Amino acid sequence: MATTTATVGITSADLTPGMALGISATTTLNKTGLTDGLEIMDMGYGTLTIADSHKALHEALGTVDTSNYVYLANESTNAEHYIEVVLHDTVIGRLYAGDWMFTPWNQSDSVAEWSIQAYGGACAYTYAIFKSSYVLPDSTQGTLNP
């Protein structure tokens, strides 16, 4: 059993007038409902071009009603290049150069899917997917490492 800990810290000395900001959160990534650590991880990198429309994360994401977490980072150094992250038909955000996201995920719907698309130019990205169980990818979807 692996022990995997995720930590995020947000600090600013001058975001709010007269008050410093300090937020810190830590969690241990465990199997659903248990204190046992997650044991499966997919990790890799790729490059998205403007012409690409990937369902790259759909393949490797976890299974229904289990503990799954996704880390995605835009490795581009060009401020005009960003990755749009879409969940089913809803844009949930943009990762600009150097931005990253970490989120829990429950693939509870067979039509629920992630897609990532580059805008402004090619974007190098890295990902890590932590999960409780593994389901073989749907061979009709894109690849994780284009």
N, C-alpha and C positions, 0 to 999 in steps of 0.2 A: 504494500500500500504506500503510495506516494503522498507526501505532504506538500501541497502547493498553496502558497499564500499570495494573494493579490493586495497591493497597497496603492492608494492614490493620495496625493497631497496637493492641496491648492493653497498658495500663499500669495499675499500682496501687501506691501507696506503702504501703498498709496491709491488703492482702488476706491476706497470709501474715505471721504474727508475726515481726518482726525481719528481714524480707527484702522488698525491693521487687520487683515483677513487671514485666518488660519483654519483650514478644514483638512482633516485627515481621517481616512477610513481604511480598515484592514479586514479581510475576510479569508477564511480557509476554504478552498474549493473542495467540497465533499460530495459524495454520491447522494442521490435523493434520499432525504429523510434519515441519513446515517451520519456517523462520525468518521466513517472510512473515507480516505482521500480518493480523489479521482485517479484512475490508472491509465487512461487513454488520452493521447494528444496527437493531433495532426498539426504540422508546422511547415511553413515553406515561404516562398516568395515568387514574385512574377512581375511582369510589366504589362500594364494596360495601355492600349493605344486608343485614340479617339474612335477608331472604327470598331473596336471590340465592344461587345455587350455580353458580359459574363454573368453566368449564374454560378460563378466559381464557388461561392460559399454554400450554396444549396446542397451540393454533393456531400460535403464533409461534415455538415452540421449534424447535431445529435438526433436523438429519437424522441418520440412523444413522451411527455411527462417524466423526463429524467433531467438530471443536472447537466447543463451544457453552458459553456461560456465561449465567447468569441472575442479575440483581440485582432484588430486590423489597423495598420499604420500606412500612411502615405509617405513614402521615402523620397519623393521629389524635392528638389532644392529650388525649383522655379515657383515663385509666388503665384503665378497665373495658372498653374496646373493643379487641379483638384479631382478628387474621386467623389462621385455622388453615390450614396448608399441608399438602396431602395429595399423596402420590405413589402413584398407583394406589389401593390400599386402605389404605395405611399413613400415619398422621399422622406427618410428620417434624418438626413443630414449630409453635409459635405465635409470631407476631410481635405483641408488645404495642406500645402507643403509642410511636412513635419508633424501634422496632426495625427492623432490616433484615437481609437475608441476601444472600450472594453465593456461588454454587456452580457447579461445572462440571456439565454435563448431556450425556448421550448418549441420544438417543431411539432406543434399540435394539430396542424392542418396540412393535408397532402398538397394543397395548392399554395401554401405559404412558402415563399422562397425569398432569398436574398439575391440581389444583383448589385454589381458594382460597375461603374462606368467612368472612364476618364474624360475630362474636359480640359481644354486649353493646350493639351499636349500629352505625350506619353507619361505615365506615372508608374514608377516602381513602387511595389507594395510588399509588405510582409504580413503574415497572418499566423495565428495560433488558435487552435480550437481544442478546448478541453471538454471531455465528455465522459459519461458513465458507461456507455455501450457503443458498439459500432455496427452500422448497417452498411452493406456494400453499396457503393454509389450507383445511381441510375445512369446507365451507359449512354442515355440520350442527352445528358447535360454536358456542359463544358468541363475543362480540366482545371485542376487547382494550380498547376504550374504551366501556363501557356508557353 
